[in-house]
Structure formats: structure tokens, C-alpha cells
Amino acid sequence: MIIAVDGPAAAGKGTLARALARRYNFHFLDTGALYRMVGLAVLQAGRDPHDEAAALEAAQGLKPDLTHEQDLRSEDVGAAASIVAANLKVREALLGFQRQFAQRAPGAVLDGRDIGTVVCPDAEVKIFVTASPEVRAERRHAELAERGEAPSLETVLDDIHARDERDRTRAHAPLVPARDAYVLETSQMTREQALNSAIAYVEMRRK
Ligand code: DC
């Protein structure tokens, strides 16, 4: 079974997808981390994420190592990830790994932007997690503060708007809910409520 969890930046996809994977004992892949690794590799090479050749080189040379996730969570790396993710060749280079991962038994939960639409269009369960930009900015701001990064709330909100715009308007695999996705609007929900709602949906689909 494949559970696809998509949605905009800081909507709580990661938390929800991890919790679902734990609940069902499924494998979990944060596909944003792959784009972040490519973004980070480009920055570390002293190159520009808009430089298509540099981004493709980084994507082709990527050895997915999901053990250093902390280094990937900064705002700079997120912004670089969003830029390299607009590059079709980069997306294609990362596709095979994601699709193979999705086939792991007994099941897999993948979170990202295009899992239900492009990576796993046949996933049995597709959940599109979203929340208002203001609520997402507050959540991201709190998360960054916990890690000792302290951009203002306004800066975080501006960044969320910029990333939404880039993710939604790009030509390749733009961020849109799959037609058969369950849209989970979490602005007014606690984590537990969002998880319970997602589990109820998975259970319905399993029947
Ligand atoms: O979910 P995240 O913030 O870690 O993702 C970082 C960037 O990677 C995001 O701005 C868009 C891109 N991304 C993507 O294009 N497709 C995915 N499946 C996952 C992430």
C-alpha cells in the first residue's frame, strides 16, 4: 500500500506522514529532503541554485542519505531546494529512487508536492494537507525558534508566500491536489485531530 501525502511548505505534512508510517509500520520517505540535499550540494559547491547544469550535476550525483536531516532544515536550504525543484531534469533524476522506495513492502508513506500526481499516481491513499499561509508561517517560525534560528514572523511569512508561488506556478509537477486526493485543511486543527482525520480516511480506503 502507498500513502501519498502532499501539500505546501510547513503544512504539517512531515509530522502527519511520519505518524501514519509509525501507525501502519510502513517505510517513510520525506521527498522534500531529496530536493533539499540537491539544493545543499549546489550551495556547498559555491554555485547558484538557478544554474541548471550545477543543479543537474548535484541531482545525478546524489546518494540519498537520510541520516543528516537536521542540516537540511534551514531556510536557505529550503529556498535553494524550491529553486532546483523547478528544474525538470532534476525532477526526472530523482524520480526512480522515489518510485522504487514506494514499492517497499509492506507499504510506504511518501510526503512531498507531487507524490499523488506524478510520482505515485496509482497510490491507494492520497492526502493533501494544507493550512493558511499565516498558520503555516506561525508553525514554521516556532519550529525555527526551537532550533535557535530566529528570523521574524514576517520574514517567514514572506518566504512561505514566495515558496508557494514558485511551487504552484512551475511548469513541471506544480503543487496541486490530485483529483482523487482527500484535502485535509488543518488551520483549525491540532496535530492529533489532523492525524485522527487522516487515519479515518486511510481506514475507509483500506476497506
Ligand atoms: O517539503 P520541503 O519544504 O522540505 O520541500 C522543499 C522544496 O522541495 C519545496 O519548496 C519544493 C520541493 N519539492 C518538490 O518540488 N517536490 C517534492 N515531492 C518535494 C519537495
Boltz pocket constraint, residues with backbone or C-beta under 6 A from the ligand:
constraints:
  - pocket:
      binder: B
      contacts: [[A, 7], [A, 9], [A, 10], [A, 31], [A, 32], [A, 33], [A, 35], [A, 36], [A, 78], [A, 81], [A, 82], [A, 83], [A, 85], [A, 86], [A, 111], [A, 112], [A, 113], [A, 114], [A, 115], [A, 163], [A, 167], [A, 173]]
      max_distance: 6.0
